Amino acid sequence: MIKPTGEKIFIEKIESEKEIKTESGIILTKQSSNKDLSEGVVKETGPNVKFIKKDMKVFFEEHASYDIIVRGKIYSVVNEASILAFEEN
C-alpha cells in the first residue's frame, strides 16, 4: 500500500443512506441534505495525523478531497483538518 504523507488520509468511500432522520423526526433525503458531505473508512494515515486512526468511519468535506487510483482501487485523499466527524470502533 502506498503511504500518505504529512496530515493526509486515504479514505475508501462508502455509499451513504438515502434518508437521514433528525432527532426532531424530520426525514431528509439525499437531495435535501448536504451534498458536499461524504463518508468512508480510513485505509491509511500519514505520519502527522493525530486523531484519526485506520478503520475509523469518517465524514469529510467532498470539495476538500481529491481521488487517486492505487492498484485499481479509488481512494479519496483529505487533510485531517477536513474530517468533520468520526465514529470510533
Secondary structure as UniProt FT lines:
FT   TURN            6..7
FT   STRAND          8..13
FT   STRAND          19..21
FT   TURN            23..24
FT   STRAND          27..29
FT   TURN            30..32
FT   TURN            35..36
FT   STRAND          37..45
FT   TURN            47..48
FT   TURN            54..55
FT   STRAND          57..61
FT   HELIX           62..64
FT   STRAND          66..70
FT   TURN            71..72
FT   STRAND          73..79
FT   HELIX           80..82
FT   STRAND          83..87
//
